[in-house]
Amino acid sequence: PNMKIQRQVEEISQEMEENTRVVIQ
């Protein structure tokens, strides 16, 4: 179960990074 959560967290953080990138542009 922990691995599943970790993967979700990585995906969410990646999406947030992309979102901030778009906001900065």
Steps between C-alpha positions, in 0.01 A plus 500: 500500500779743582649464154162586347475819706858594414425467130189717534698763687763503225234541232331783691829682562583467131164651402553784746843569351351521150223726628743740665706502180193605301413768757853644489503528120 
